[in-house]
């Protein structure tokens, strides 16, 4: 039974110089699947190229919530601290639509109210809804990024009837996380769970059949100031064994079953 990192950013420039070593350390730690998430058409193309070259990597094609309205935000003078080529909403959606059959999952997609001011929310919601419908039509699982708009994201997913959904790095209240799990969605816990009270509580109290693991690498490392990498899911799995009072093998078996239920393949 292999471990899976269901949300990584292997195309991040911060990982470029040691990508081969990172993948080897992942294998050595028992990781057999890494879902690498794209942010926009250019990043999706990089994810696809990496997945074709490396069997350990599975491609998720996405459109980061801020990127869906970035052109309009910058035209309005709204600052966003990431330098990247702007992409129109039409082009971002078109890439996912045209390549969804090659995707292991659609994501990350969602809503962001942290960086995105409220006047841009209607368009962000429209793009998100279109992407969810593309994923559902292709029978692909969905990987969600939402920040400060968790409740609205759940409302839209319910309205659209999306069921194969994983919420990555959930930052809302644990009570809402429980509601999401009870609705039948999954939530992936990042590698900083030992030092995060909210992630520890989710790992400890959410239904075990609704939990997956992620790193969001290079972010959310187990150690402050360090880079995360897929091998770190092994540490989170060990922490789960402590909290659940069971063996590492039992945790791996539960996580593998959860992965299969969402992605319909073994990790």
N, C-alpha and C positions, 0 to 999 in steps of 0.2 A: 504494500500500500504506500504509494508515494504522497508527498506533501505538495500542495499547490499554493503559489502566490497569485491570487486572483486580481491583483492590481499593482502594476509596476510601470515605471517609465524608463525602459531600457534605452530609449533613444535620447535621453537627457544628455546634454554636453558634459555634465558633471561625471557621467559614467563611462564616457567614450574611451578614455585612456586605459581602463582596466576591465573592459567588457569581457574579454576571454577569461580572465581570472575570476571575475564575478560569476560567470556561468559555471566554471569548474567548481567553485566553492558551493554553489547551489546544489550541484549534483552530489558532491561529497556529503552534504547535510541531509540528503534524502528528498530534495525537491525534484519532482519529475515534470512539473508544468509551471510555466510562468506566463501569465496573461499580460501582455504589454499593451497599454492603452495609448491611443493616439489622441491628439488635441485639435488637429485641423488637417486639411488635405496634405500639406507638405509633411507633417509629422506622421500621418497615417501611411504615406508612401514609404517612409523610413521604417515604420513598424512592419509593414508587409515584406520589405526586402530582408529585414532581419529574421522574420519568421520563416521565410523560404530557405534561408541559409542555416538556420539553427532549429532542429526539431523540438528542443526544449521549450521554445517560445511559441505562443499562440497569439494571433493578431486580433486586437479589438480596435475597430475603427470608430472614432468619436469626433465630437465637435464640442470643445470646452465651452461651458456656458458663457463665460466672459467673451470668448472669441466670436460667439454668434452675433454680438452687438458691438464689437470692438470698433468697427469702422464708424458707426454712428456716434459712439462715445467720444472718440478722438476728434471727430468733426465738430462736436459740441464743446470741445475743450476739457473733457473729463480725463484726468490723468490715470494711467494704469501702469504700474512699475514692471512691465515685462516688455522687452524689445523683441518684436516678432513681426513678420510680414502680415499685414492685415488681409483678411479674407472676407469676401461678401457672404452673407447668409446663404444665398443661392448656391454659391460654389461649394460651401461646406456641406450643405445638405446633398448636393449633387454627387459629391465623392462617395458619401455613405450609400446613397441609393444605387450608384453604379457598381460598387464593389462589395455590397453586403453579402453576396453569396460566398465570397472569399473570406469573410470575417468569422472568427470564432465567437465573437460577441460584438454588440454595438455599445461603445462607451469609450471615454466617459462622456456622458451627456447629463443635462439637468438644468437646475436654476441656481443663480447666484445673486444674492441680495447684499453681499458684503462689499464687492467692488462695483456692482452695477446699480446705479441710481434708479429709483422707482419709475421715472418716465420711460425707461427702456424695457421694463418688465413685460408689457404686452407682446412685444416682438420676440423677446426671449422665450416666452411661453409658447408662442406660435411655432417657433423653430423646434423647440423641445418636443412638442406634440407631434410634429411631422416626423421627427427622427424616431420617436417611439413607435409610430405607426409603420414606418419602414421596417424596423426590427421585428415587429409582430407579424407583418406580412411575410417576412422571410423566415419566421420561426427561429429567431435568434435571441439569446438572452441579452439583457440590458444591464449595463453597469452605470450606476448613478453617482454623480457628484452634485451635491446641493449644499449651499451655505447660507444660513439665515433665512432660507425659504423651504425648510424641510416639510412643514405641514402642507403648503401649497403643492409641492412636488407629489406628495402622497395623494392629494385630492385629484390631481390630473391623471396620475397613474391608475387610480380607481376608475375615473370616468372613462379612460381609454381601454380599461380591461386588461392591463398588463399584469402578468403573473410571474413570468420568469425574470425576476429582477433582483439584483444585488446592489445594496447601498454601501458604497465605499466610504470608509473613514467618516462615519456618521457623527456629526458635531452637535446634534440637537439634544434634547432632554432624553434621559434614559426611558422615561415613561412613554414617549413617542416611539422610541426604538422598539419597545415591547409591543406597541400597537402595530408597527410595521411587521414585526415577526409574526404576530397573531394573524395578520392579514395574509400571510403566506410568502412574504418576501424574505430574502436573506440579507445579513449584514456582515461585512468583513472587518475583522479586527486587526489593526496595524501592529507593527513590531514594538511600539513604545507602550504596550499595554501595562507592563510592570510599573511604569512611572506615571501612568495616566489613570486617575481615579475613575473617570467616566468609562474608559475602555475596559478597565478591570471589572467594573460593575456589569457592563454588558456581557463580557465573557463569562462572568460568574452567574448571571441571573437570566439571560435570554434562553429560550429553548435551544438545547444543544443542536437540534436538527436544523436550526436556522443560522448557524454560525459558519463563516468561512474565515480564512486568514489572508492577509495582504501585507505588503510593506510600503506601498506608495513610493518606492525607492526612486530617487535618492533621499526622500524626506522621511520624517518620523522614525528616526533611528532609535534602537534601544538605549543608546548612550547619547546624552545631550552634546550637540556640536559635531557629531559624527554623521557619516552618510549611511543610510540604510541600504540593504541589498537583499535579494531573495533568500539567501541562506538564513536570514534572521527569522523566517517563519518557523524554523525548527525550535527556536527559543520560545516563541509564542505558544507553540504546541506543548512544549514542556510546562509552561506556565498554566495552560489549560488543564493539564493532568494534575497539577497541584491543586488547583481550585475545584476541580470536579471529583477529586479523590479517586482517581482511576489510573490505569497504566497508560504509558505512552502509546502502546499498541491499540488500546481502546479509543484513545483520542484520534489517532491516525485513521482508524476504521470509520469513526463517526464523520470526520472531515471528508474522507473519500466518498462516503455515501452522500453527504450534502453537496459535494462538487458534482457528483453524478446526477443528482436530482435537478440541479440548475442547468448544467451544461450538457447533460445526456451522454457524457463519455466519462471514462475513468480517468483520474488524474495521473 
